[in-house]
């Protein structure tokens, strides 16, 4: 009798272990929208450190129980304490993949890692990347990201002390998904980006909270 009970329990445990993991969402479609990702941003380069904020929106599509395609649209800005300090700005889209560590459909805390390719534009005050100032000026605006001036001093050419570049970079992700409801998730994450301005590397680290809604 006892032996039969143990066999039944073992079979039940095996069945639960072999139970397929459903996709996330209220309808288990695995389609999610990140309506708000927000958190402090810190950038480092040879000339110093800048502090600001990262804001992103985007979407995620699960391709299986563990893997997903993630595409955020990112805006990051750090402020300058003076008119020519350690300001930084980026506007880019980051298509990438995420691996989620799941063991059971009942999991509420799901760690994840991933990364993607940054496609867009970013720029920095020349002192941040270890370059001397060209001329005294006012603080840059986001429009300087799309001016192909590269510290030109010509009229109408943008901010000569804010060097901007369009291109590609790298971004890595890690964090924990906290599934409050099948349709609603709070994501606590760390985002690390690496780009190059004036042949100098800029490291950007953000600690973010994301509000995610899933179908």
C-alpha positions in Angstrom: 0.0 0.0 0.0 2.7 2.4 1.0 4.8 1.4 -2.0 1.9 2.1 -4.3 1.4 5.5 -2.8 5.0 6.4 -3.4 4.8 5.3 -7.0 1.7 7.5 -7.5 3.4 10.5 -6.0 6.6 10.0 -8.1 4.5 9.8 -11.3 2.6 13.0 -10.3 5.9 14.8 -9.7 7.2 13.6 -13.0 4.1 14.8 -14.8 4.4 18.2 -13.2 8.0 18.5 -14.2 7.1 17.5 -17.8 4.2 20.0 -17.9 4.8 22.4 -20.8 5.5 26.0 -19.8 2.8 28.3 -21.3 3.6 31.6 -22.7 3.0 34.7 -20.6 -0.1 36.8 -20.8 -3.8 36.7 -20.0 -4.5 34.7 -23.2 -1.0 33.1 -23.2 -0.1 34.8 -26.4 3.3 35.8 -25.2 2.9 39.3 -26.6 3.8 42.1 -24.2 4.0 45.9 -24.3 6.4 47.8 -22.1 4.4 51.0 -21.6 6.9 52.6 -19.3 10.6 51.9 -18.4 12.1 54.5 -16.2 15.2 54.8 -14.0 18.4 56.7 -13.2 21.2 56.7 -15.8 24.9 56.9 -15.1 27.5 57.3 -17.9 31.2 56.9 -17.6 34.0 57.7 -20.0 37.7 58.9 -19.9 36.6 62.5 -19.0 34.4 61.7 -16.1 30.8 60.7 -15.1 27.4 62.0 -15.9 24.1 61.4 -14.2 20.6 61.5 -15.7 17.6 59.4 -16.6 16.6 56.6 -19.0 13.1 56.4 -20.5 12.0 53.6 -22.8 8.9 52.0 -24.3 8.8 48.8 -26.4 7.5 45.3 -26.9 8.4 41.7 -26.3 7.4 38.6 -28.2 8.0 35.2 -26.7 9.2 32.6 -29.2 9.1 29.7 -26.6 8.9 29.0 -22.9 12.3 30.6 -22.3 13.3 32.8 -25.2 11.8 36.1 -26.3 12.5 38.9 -28.8 12.6 42.3 -27.2 12.6 45.7 -29.0 12.8 48.8 -26.8 12.9 52.4 -28.0 15.3 54.2 -25.7 15.9 57.9 -24.7 18.7 58.6 -22.3 19.9 62.0 -21.1 22.4 63.2 -18.5 22.6 66.8 -17.4 25.6 69.1 -17.4 26.4 71.0 -14.2 27.8 73.8 -16.4 27.4 74.7 -20.1 30.2 72.3 -21.0 30.5 69.5 -18.6 29.5 65.8 -18.8 26.3 65.9 -20.7 25.2 62.8 -22.8 22.2 61.9 -24.9 21.0 58.9 -26.8 18.0 58.0 -28.9 18.0 54.5 -30.3 16.1 51.3 -30.9 17.6 48.1 -29.5 16.4 44.8 -31.1 17.6 41.9 -29.1 16.8 38.6 -27.4 16.0 37.6 -23.8 16.4 34.3 -22.0 14.0 33.8 -19.1 14.8 31.3 -16.3 11.5 29.5 -15.8 10.8 26.1 -14.1 7.0 26.1 -13.5 3.8 27.8 -14.8 3.3 28.9 -11.2 6.6 30.9 -11.1 6.0 34.5 -10.0 9.6 35.7 -9.9 11.4 35.0 -13.2 15.1 36.1 -13.6 16.2 37.0 -17.1 19.3 37.9 -19.1 19.7 39.2 -22.6 21.1 41.8 -25.0 20.7 43.6 -28.3 22.2 45.9 -30.8 21.8 49.6 -30.4 20.7 51.4 -33.6 20.4 55.1 -33.4 22.2 58.3 -32.4 24.1 59.4 -29.3 26.4 62.2 -28.4 28.4 63.6 -25.5 30.0 66.8 -24.3 33.6 66.9 -25.5 35.0 66.9 -21.9 33.2 63.7 -21.1 35.2 61.9 -23.9 38.4 63.6 -22.9 38.4 66.2 -25.7 39.1 70.0 -25.2 36.4 72.6 -25.7 36.2 74.2 -29.1 34.3 77.4 -28.1 32.3 78.6 -25.2 28.6 77.8 -25.7 25.2 77.1 -24.3 24.1 73.6 -23.1 23.1 71.2 -25.9 19.6 70.1 -26.9 18.4 66.8 -28.3 18.5 68.2 -31.8 22.2 68.1 -31.7 22.1 64.3 -31.9 21.0 64.6 -35.5 23.2 67.5 -36.6 26.1 66.1 -38.6 28.5 68.7 -37.3 31.1 66.8 -35.3 32.3 69.9 -33.4 32.2 72.2 -36.5 32.1 75.9 -35.6 30.2 77.0 -38.7 26.9 78.9 -38.2 23.9 76.7 -38.0 26.0 73.6 -37.5 24.8 72.7 -34.1 26.7 72.8 -30.8 30.5 72.6 -31.5 31.3 71.2 -28.1 28.7 68.4 -28.3 29.9 65.6 -30.6 27.2 63.3 -32.0 27.3 60.1 -33.9 24.8 57.8 -35.6 25.7 54.2 -35.7 25.6 50.9 -33.7 26.4 49.9 -30.2 25.8 47.1 -27.7 23.3 46.8 -24.8 23.0 44.0 -22.2 20.0 43.3 -19.9 19.5 41.5 -16.6 16.8 41.5 -14.0 13.8 39.9 -12.5 10.2 39.8 -13.8 7.6 40.0 -11.0 4.3 38.6 -12.3 1.6 40.2 -10.2 -1.2 39.0 -12.6 -1.1 37.0 -15.8 -1.6 40.3 -17.7 0.6 42.6 -15.6 4.3 42.4 -14.7 6.7 44.7 -12.9 10.2 44.3 -14.2 13.3 45.4 -12.1 16.3 45.5 -14.4 19.8 46.7 -15.0 20.7 47.9 -18.5 24.3 48.3 -19.7 25.1 50.1 -22.9 28.4 50.6 -24.7 28.8 53.1 -27.5 31.7 55.0 -29.1 32.0 58.8 -29.6 35.2 60.4 -31.1 36.7 56.9 -31.0 36.2 56.9 -27.2 34.0 54.3 -25.4 31.1 55.5 -23.3 29.6 53.1 -20.7 26.0 53.7 -19.7 24.3 51.9 -16.8 20.7 52.3 -15.8 18.6 50.7 -13.0 15.0 50.7 -14.2 11.5 49.7 -13.4 9.2 48.6 -16.2 5.4 48.3 -16.3 4.5 45.5 -18.7 1.1 44.4 -20.0 0.7 41.0 -21.7 -1.8 39.2 -23.8 
